[in-house]
């Protein structure tokens, strides 16, 4: 049996990618890269890598009887790996090395600042994939996945709740509804959690309680949040996770009316294990 170093190196690369994907799923860190609706696709990719690895293993050793030259072959099986191949191997290995060397970091207020202020909010006239819901004939498994009846029921509940609780499942559609119709929710109690973001132009007693909305993956992350006012707002630094309870009022920001939370209670909380929120997927039956 003859040992082939290049085939061995390819097997190592496939093993690395297989382990990387498997680790992301075992630790549940895959949702820090992509929307949960794409988890199944990632699992399929991991399975393909494992299958390719098993095939590649059988190419590492070659039977002694294998002919090393044939008519017109014109090449040497034992030639050294060229510079071009070395560069291509490095290009393939680089994202793998970065993936293992650096744990996934949660998006924070510094990125929110680069993406621009979350105020004033987007309006309903924007594209179909805005905040509230995305219709799918065939949707992949997703924790934030509702039937039309469930979605309608939750939106009706928003109008009748004594205290609006902004949990992850309904955060995006509730947020858009309140931003587009702030007058309808003036005076209502609200409870929301998120990280502190201090947009340019805010006063010392103002901050934004924000969340990152992931439509597909981290590359398309957008920031949404509620302008919040309380006396001690200046004491809390960006990226501090807080839970806020207060009353919704209306203020003007950049010439646009936006809801503002007049906070009655606030406290620092640990960063949640799943810090991102996702659009609601509505199944069309």
ZIHU-V486998 format. One record per backbone hydrogen bond with DSSP energy under -0.5 kcal/mol. CO is the residue of the C=O (numbers start at 1). NH is the residue of the N-H. If there is no record, write none. Layout:
co->CO nh->NH
co->CO nh->NH
//
This chain:
co->2 nh->62
co->3 nh->5
co->4 nh->8
co->5 nh->9
co->6 nh->10
co->7 nh->11
co->8 nh->12
co->9 nh->13
co->10 nh->14
co->11 nh->15
co->12 nh->16
co->13 nh->17
co->14 nh->18
co->15 nh->19
co->16 nh->20
co->17 nh->21
co->18 nh->22
co->19 nh->23
co->20 nh->24
co->21 nh->25
co->22 nh->26
co->23 nh->27
co->24 nh->29
co->24 nh->30
co->28 nh->31
co->29 nh->32
co->30 nh->33
co->30 nh->34
co->33 nh->218
co->35 nh->38
co->36 nh->39
co->38 nh->42
co->39 nh->43
co->40 nh->44
co->41 nh->45
co->42 nh->46
co->43 nh->47
co->44 nh->48
co->45 nh->49
co->46 nh->50
co->47 nh->51
co->48 nh->52
co->49 nh->53
co->50 nh->54
co->51 nh->55
co->52 nh->56
co->53 nh->57
co->54 nh->58
co->55 nh->58
co->56 nh->59
co->57 nh->60
co->60 nh->4
co->62 nh->2
co->63 nh->66
co->70 nh->73
co->75 nh->77
co->76 nh->79
co->82 nh->86
co->83 nh->87
co->84 nh->88
co->85 nh->89
co->86 nh->90
co->87 nh->91
co->88 nh->92
co->89 nh->93
co->90 nh->94
co->91 nh->95
co->92 nh->96
co->93 nh->97
co->94 nh->98
co->95 nh->99
co->96 nh->100
co->97 nh->101
co->98 nh->102
co->101 nh->103
co->108 nh->111
co->108 nh->112
co->109 nh->113
co->110 nh->114
co->111 nh->115
co->112 nh->116
co->113 nh->116
co->123 nh->126
co->127 nh->130
co->132 nh->280
co->134 nh->282
co->136 nh->284
co->143 nh->145
co->144 nh->281
co->146 nh->283
co->147 nh->151
co->148 nh->152
co->149 nh->153
co->150 nh->154
co->151 nh->155
co->152 nh->156
co->153 nh->157
co->154 nh->158
co->155 nh->159
co->156 nh->160
co->157 nh->160
co->157 nh->161
co->162 nh->189
co->163 nh->165
co->164 nh->166
co->164 nh->191
co->165 nh->167
co->167 nh->170
co->167 nh->171
co->170 nh->174
co->171 nh->175
co->172 nh->176
co->173 nh->177
co->174 nh->178
co->175 nh->179
co->176 nh->180
co->177 nh->181
co->179 nh->182
co->181 nh->184
co->182 nh->185
co->183 nh->186
co->185 nh->188
co->188 nh->248
co->189 nh->164
co->190 nh->246
co->191 nh->166
co->192 nh->244
co->194 nh->242
co->195 nh->210
co->196 nh->239
co->197 nh->199
co->197 nh->208
co->199 nh->202
co->203 nh->206
co->205 nh->230
co->207 nh->209
co->207 nh->228
co->208 nh->197
co->208 nh->210
co->209 nh->226
co->210 nh->195
co->211 nh->213
co->211 nh->224
co->212 nh->214
co->212 nh->277
co->213 nh->215
co->213 nh->222
co->214 nh->279
co->216 nh->35
co->217 nh->216
co->217 nh->220
co->218 nh->221
co->222 nh->213
co->224 nh->211
co->226 nh->209
co->227 nh->261
co->228 nh->207
co->229 nh->263
co->230 nh->233
co->232 nh->235
co->233 nh->236
co->235 nh->237
co->237 nh->240
co->240 nh->196
co->241 nh->269
co->242 nh->194
co->242 nh->244
co->243 nh->267
co->244 nh->192
co->245 nh->264
co->245 nh->265
co->246 nh->190
co->247 nh->262
co->248 nh->187
co->249 nh->260
co->251 nh->258
co->253 nh->256
co->256 nh->253
co->258 nh->251
co->259 nh->227
co->260 nh->249
co->260 nh->262
co->261 nh->229
co->261 nh->263
co->262 nh->247
co->265 nh->245
co->267 nh->243
co->273 nh->275
co->277 nh->214
co->280 nh->134
co->280 nh->282
co->281 nh->146
co->281 nh->283
co->282 nh->136
co->283 nh->148
co->283 nh->285
//
